[in-house]
Amino acid sequence: MSTATFDHLVVACATLDQGVRWCEATLGVTPGPGGRHAAFGTHNRLVRLDNEDAWPYAFLELIAIDPEAPPPGRLRWFDLDNPSLQARLRDDGPQLVHFVARSTMLDMHRWGLITVGLQPGDPVRAGRDTPRGRLEWQILVRADGIPLAGGALPTLIQWPADLATVHPAAHLPASGITLTRLTLRGMPARARDVLRLRGVQHADDPGPALTADLSTPLGPLTLKSPT
C-alpha cells in the first residue's frame, strides 16, 4: 500500500489576528499569506517548515473561523465549531489541534481505514484562490468535523500531482523553523499499518495526542494538543 506523508500541522485560533500575534511572539516569524475556504467558512495563514530532507513541502497552518464568511451549511473541519475548543482558544490562545497527511491514493487509504473499523470521512473537494490562480484539492472530512483519536489520526489530503507548482509550501519563504519530532499517542496500530507514515514517533504513555517539537528562531519549542 502507498505511504502517506506528513503535510502540515494545524494550529487553531480564535481569530486569525490572534494567530498572527501568537506566531510572531512564539515562533519568531510573521506567517505568510493563506486564503479563504468557502466550503468551510474558515481562513488561514501559513508558515513553511524547513524540513526538505525528512518532510518536503511541509508547513504550519494557522486557521480560524472567517467572520466574514456565510455559514457553510455543514460543521467545519478540525472541530472548529466545538464551543469548548473556541472557549479555550479565547482564554489560552492558539493551540495545536491536528495534523494533515498527504496521499497520492486517497480512496485507497480511505478504504483501508474503513476496513480496520475507522471512519475517516468522505472525500470533499475544497479550494481557495491564490495569486497564482485557483488551488483545489481533495480532503477527507467527517460529517461531525471531529478528528479521530484525539487528532492523532491525520486528516488525509490529496493535492494535484505537481507539488513543486501547486503545493502551498513551495511558494512560502524559508522560515528558519523545522519540525524536529512529531509524536503521536492513540493512533490505532492497524491504522499505522494502513498509512505507514514515515518519520513520526508513536508513544504509548499517557499524554497529548500530538506533540510537535520545533526548532525556531527564538529557540526550541514544544507544541502539545489539548489533553
N, C-alpha and C positions, 0 to 999 in steps of 0.2 A: 504494500500500500504506500502511496505517496506520503512524503513527510510534510507536516505543517511547519511553518516558520514564524518565529516571533516577529510581530509587525509594530505594535505600539502599545504604550501604557496609556491608560485612561484616568485622568485626574478630573473629578467632578468639582464644579464651583457653583456657589450661589448665584454669582453674576460673572460675566466674562471680565469685567473691570477688576473684580476681586481676584480673579485668576491671574491677570497680568501683574497686579501688585505683588501677589504671592510669589510668582515666578521670578520677578526681579529681586525680591528680598531673600528668597530661599535658595534659588538656583543660580542667581547672579547673572541672568540674561533676560533680555526682553524677548518674548515669544514672537515668532514670525506670524504672517497672516494665515488665516484659515478661511472660513466661509460659513454660509448658512445651509442647513439641511431642511429643506421644505417638508420632506416626508415625515420628519420627526419633531419639527418645531424647536430645533436647537441650533447653536452656532459654536464655533471653536476657534482656538489659536493653537499654533503648533511650534514645537521645539525639536530640532533634529538631535538625534542621539548618534554620536560619532563612533559607531560600532561596525565599521565597514568589514572587518575581518570576521567577527563572530556572527553579527546580525546586520547584514547590509540593508539599506533602506528601512531604517528604524526611526521612530520619533516618539515624543511625548505629546499627548493631546490634552489640552485644557478645554473642557466642554461645559456648557451651561444651557439652561432653557433660554430661548430667544424671546425676550418680552415683546418684540415687535411682530412675531410670527403668529398666524392664526392657530387655533387648536388643531393638532394633527389628525384628530379622528381616531387615534389609537394611543396606547400607552407608549411613552417614549422609551428609547433604548437606555441601557445601563441603569435601570431603576430610578431614573431622574424624577419620576412622579411620586416617589415614595416620600410622604411628609416627614418621616423620621430622618431620612437622609438629608432632606432640604434644611431641616432644623439644625442638624449637625454642621452642615456647610455654613449656615449663617453664623452659628455660635463659634465654631472651631476653625473655620477656614477650609480651603480646598483639601480634598482627600483623594488618595489613590483608591480606586474602586474596582478596577478591572484591567484586563489586557486583551488585545486582539491578536490573533494569529492568522497569517495568510495561507491560502491553499490555492493550488492550481487545479484542484479537482474537488470543488466544493460539494457537489452532490455525493461523491463517493465518501467523503469524510462525514457528511451529514448522515448518510445511511449507516455508516459504520458505527456512529454514536447511537443511533436509534437501535441498532442490533444489540448493543450492550446495555440497553434499558434506559438511555438518556434521551431527552427531547431538546435538542439544541435550537429549535425554532425553524421557521420556514425561510426560504430564500427571498430576500427583498431587494429590489433594485433601488439604489439610493444614488445621490449625486449632489454636486454643488458646482457653482460657477467659479472659475479661476481666471487669472489674467491670460492663461494660455487656452482658454476655452472651457467647455463643459467637461467635468470629470465625473464619470459614473462607475459604479462598482456593484457587485452583489455581496450581500451580507446576510448571515443567519440571525434572525431576531425572534425571540419568543413573543407570543401574544401578550404575556404579562410583563414583558420588558425586564425580567429579573435574570441576571446572570446565574448560571448554575455553580454549585459547590462554593458558594460564597464569593464567586469571582475567580476561583482557581481554574475553572474550566473555561478556556478562552472563547470569546465570540470569534467566529470564523468569517473571513472576508476573502473575496476573490477580486483582485484588480485586473484590469486589462493586461495583456501579456507583456508589453514593452515597459517594464518597470522604470528603466532609465528615462523614459519620456513622460510617463504618466504619474509615477508614484510621488506623493507629496514630499517625501524626504529628499527626493532627487533635486528639488527646487528650493530647499531651505539652506541657509548659510550654516557653516560649521558653528557649533555652539560651545565647544570645549567641554561638553557633558558626555560621559559614557555611562552605560549601564554595566556595572561590573558583576552583578549577580542578580538573578531573579529566582526567588524561592517560592514554591507553591506548596500549600497544605490543603489536602482534601480532594485533590483530583482523583477520581476512582482509577484503580490500577488498569482496568480494562479500557478506560478512555485514554490512558497513557499509551497503550498498545495501538490504539486506533490512530492517534495523532503523531506519535513519535517525535515530539518536539525536541529539537536539539539545543543543548547549551543551558537548559533550565535545571534547577535543582528541586528535588522533591524531599519534603521533610514530613515525618510522622509525629513529631512532638506537638503539643498544643501551641496555638499561636495564630496569627493572622493568616488568612487565605493567601495573601500576596505580600511579599517583602521584596522591595526593589532597592538594591544598593547602588548608589550613583557616585561617580566622581564628577565634581562640579568646579567652576572657577572659584567658588567660596570654600571648597574643601569637600571631604566625604559627607554623604547624606544618605540616610535610610528612610524610605517611604514605606508605610505599612497600611494595609487596608483595615477598615474597622473590624473589631472582633465582637 
